[in-house]
């Protein structure tokens, strides 16, 4: 009764099932592992002291930025060079812009420093000049932004003194010196120049890939989907086998002959032609 499983058509179906089920299980396990990694990272972050309460270290000792070093206070010494305004950034539900200074260190590389936030639009609000001379800056370390970072403007067409994304990749074409693949946000903005509104400190953002956010639970949802796919493939295979076996049994009992389906098909073709 089950000899049909050895036919070429069923060899193809069986091969598909044999490959599809392990693939679905593998993908579901992988998504579950990603969710568990996020849970472990979240638990580890909860047990560690708040990044801002830890002692500041030189910027070079904290690079590259990771989930452990993100938010840690970093120090760098140098002179401010170019200054950019980063529009479209929100603080306390108000739209404004960041004031970003490029701090050139003794190594020749420049560290992007967010000196603070101002409400309004760039060009319509007075901005204080960066401190002159050699200064030591302490700020919370942040990873370079990506196009998916909230607030980033990837449309382009901004004026020369404005920047849509704080990253070494976007700055390397705007300044004639190397740039650190990171940036810091200072929490003590200091005094401002005459006629300029006081800069407000920009809080450090939580490192990407940590915390039980929506993306973490998406991984958990994908886990369920892949296991459902595996169960659906197996269910459909059993259903097809059962239907084929019932047809073979009816044929053996003489309830259905091989000619009947062909005759029915011919009759259908004839009626369609009419």
C-alpha positions in Angstrom: 0.0 0.0 0.0 2.9 2.4 0.7 5.0 1.5 -2.3 4.0 4.8 -3.8 6.6 6.3 -1.4 9.3 4.9 -3.6 8.0 6.7 -6.8 10.1 9.5 -8.2 7.4 12.1 -7.3 7.4 11.0 -3.6 11.2 10.8 -3.6 11.1 14.6 -4.2 8.5 15.2 -1.6 10.4 13.1 1.0 13.7 14.9 0.2 12.0 18.3 0.7 10.6 17.2 4.1 13.9 15.7 5.3 15.7 19.0 4.5 12.9 21.4 5.5 12.3 20.1 9.1 15.9 20.2 10.3 16.3 23.7 8.7 13.3 25.0 10.5 14.5 23.5 13.8 17.9 25.0 13.3 16.6 28.5 12.6 14.2 28.3 15.5 17.0 27.2 17.8 19.2 30.0 16.5 16.6 32.7 17.1 16.0 31.2 20.6 19.8 31.5 21.3 19.7 35.1 20.3 16.9 35.8 22.7 18.7 34.0 25.5 21.9 36.1 24.8 19.8 39.2 25.1 18.4 38.0 28.5 21.9 37.2 29.7 23.3 40.5 28.6 20.4 42.3 30.3 21.0 40.4 33.6 24.7 41.2 33.4 24.0 44.8 32.8 21.6 44.9 35.8 24.3 43.5 38.1 27.0 46.0 37.0 27.3 49.5 38.4 25.7 52.3 36.3 28.3 53.3 33.6 28.2 56.9 34.6 29.2 56.1 38.2 32.5 54.4 37.2 35.8 56.0 37.1 36.8 57.8 33.8 39.4 56.2 31.7 41.4 57.5 28.6 39.4 57.0 25.4 42.0 54.6 23.9 41.5 52.2 26.8 37.8 51.9 26.2 37.9 51.2 22.5 36.4 49.5 20.6 33.0 50.4 22.0 31.1 47.4 23.4 28.1 46.7 25.5 30.4 46.8 28.5 32.2 50.1 27.7 29.2 51.9 26.2 28.2 54.7 28.6 31.5 54.6 30.5 33.1 58.0 31.2 36.0 58.6 28.8 38.6 61.3 28.9 40.6 62.9 26.1 42.9 65.9 25.9 43.3 68.1 22.8 42.2 71.2 21.0 38.8 71.9 19.5 38.9 72.2 15.7 35.8 72.0 13.5 32.3 72.3 14.9 29.1 70.8 13.4 25.4 71.0 14.2 23.3 67.8 14.2 19.7 68.8 13.5 16.5 66.9 14.3 17.5 65.6 17.7 14.9 65.4 20.5 15.4 66.0 24.2 12.4 66.0 26.7 10.0 65.7 23.7 11.4 68.9 22.2 13.1 69.1 18.8 16.5 70.7 18.6 20.0 70.0 17.6 23.3 68.8 19.0 26.4 70.9 19.1 29.3 68.7 18.0 32.9 69.7 18.4 35.9 67.8 17.0 38.6 67.5 19.6 41.9 66.9 18.0 44.2 64.9 20.3 47.9 64.7 20.4 47.8 61.5 18.3 46.3 63.5 15.5 42.9 61.7 15.6 39.8 63.7 16.5 37.2 62.7 19.0 33.6 63.8 18.2 32.3 65.5 21.4 28.6 66.4 21.8 29.0 69.6 23.9 25.2 69.8 24.4 21.7 70.3 22.9 19.8 73.4 22.0 16.2 73.8 21.0 15.0 75.1 17.6 16.7 74.8 14.2 20.4 75.3 13.4 21.1 78.8 12.1 18.3 80.4 14.1 19.8 79.9 17.5 23.0 81.4 18.7 25.7 78.8 19.5 28.6 79.4 21.8 32.1 78.8 20.5 34.0 75.8 21.7 36.7 76.5 24.4 40.1 77.5 23.1 43.5 76.1 23.9 44.2 72.7 25.3 41.3 71.2 27.2 40.6 67.8 28.8 37.1 66.5 28.1 35.2 63.9 30.1 32.1 62.4 28.5 30.0 59.3 28.3 31.3 57.0 25.6 28.9 56.1 22.7 29.3 53.9 19.7 29.2 55.5 16.2 25.6 56.0 15.0 24.1 53.9 12.2 21.3 54.7 9.7 18.9 52.7 12.1 19.8 54.9 15.1 16.8 57.0 16.3 17.1 60.6 15.1 19.6 60.0 12.4 19.0 62.0 9.2 20.1 60.0 6.1 18.4 62.2 3.5 21.5 64.3 2.8 21.5 67.8 1.4 22.5 69.4 4.7 24.6 72.6 4.8 28.3 72.2 5.2 28.2 73.0 8.9 25.6 70.3 9.7 25.7 66.6 10.1 23.0 64.0 9.9 24.8 61.1 11.6 27.6 61.0 14.2 30.0 58.4 12.9 33.5 58.2 11.7 32.2 57.1 8.3 30.2 60.3 7.8 32.9 62.6 9.3 35.9 61.2 7.4 34.7 63.0 4.2 34.2 66.3 6.0 37.4 66.8 7.9 41.1 66.4 6.8 42.1 64.2 9.8 41.4 60.8 11.2 38.4 60.4 13.5 37.7 58.0 16.4 35.1 55.4 15.7 33.1 56.6 18.7 31.9 59.8 20.3 31.3 61.2 23.8 28.6 63.3 25.3 29.6 65.6 28.1 27.4 66.0 31.1 28.9 69.3 32.3 28.4 71.9 29.6 30.2 74.7 31.4 29.6 78.4 30.7 28.4 79.8 27.4 29.5 82.7 25.3 27.7 86.0 25.3 24.2 85.9 23.7 24.1 82.2 23.5 21.5 80.0 25.1 22.8 77.5 27.7 23.7 74.1 26.3 21.8 71.2 27.8 23.7 67.9 28.4 22.7 65.0 26.2 22.1 61.8 28.2 24.0 58.7 27.0 21.9 56.2 25.2 21.7 52.6 26.2 24.0 50.3 24.1 22.4 48.6 21.2 21.9 44.8 21.7 21.2 45.1 25.4 18.0 45.0 27.3 14.7 43.2 26.8 13.4 45.6 24.1 11.0 44.9 21.2 13.7 43.4 19.0 14.6 40.9 21.7 10.9 39.7 21.8 10.9 39.6 18.0 13.6 36.9 18.2 11.3 35.0 20.6 8.4 35.3 18.2 10.6 34.2 15.2 11.5 31.1 17.3 7.9 30.1 17.6 7.3 30.7 13.9 10.1 28.4 12.8 8.9 25.6 15.0 5.4 26.1 13.7 6.7 25.8 10.2 8.5 22.6 11.0 5.2 21.2 12.5 3.2 22.3 9.5 5.6 20.6 7.0 5.4 17.3 9.0 1.5 17.6 9.2 1.2 18.2 5.5 3.5 15.2 4.7 1.3 12.9 6.9 -1.8 14.3 5.3 -0.5 13.7 1.8 0.6 10.1 2.7 -2.7 9.3 4.2 -4.6 10.6 1.2 -2.4 8.6 -1.2 -2.7 5.5 0.9 -6.5 5.7 1.0 -6.6 6.1 -2.7 -4.3 3.1 -3.2 -6.5 1.0 -0.8 -9.7 2.0 -2.6 -8.1 1.0 -5.9 -7.1 -2.4 -4.5 -10.7 -3.0 -3.2 -12.0 -2.1 -6.6 -13.9 1.0 -5.4 -11.9 3.2 -7.8 -10.3 2.2 -11.0 -7.4 3.8 -12.7 -9.5 4.6 -15.7 -12.1 6.6 -13.7 -9.9 9.6 -13.0 -8.8 9.7 -16.7 -12.4 9.4 -17.9 -13.5 12.2 -15.5 -10.7 14.3 -16.8 -11.7 13.7 -20.4 -15.3 14.5 -19.6 -14.2 17.7 -18.0 -12.1 18.6 -21.0 -15.0 17.9 -23.4 -17.4 20.1 -21.4 -14.9 22.9 -21.4 -14.5 22.7 -25.1 -18.3 23.0 -25.6 
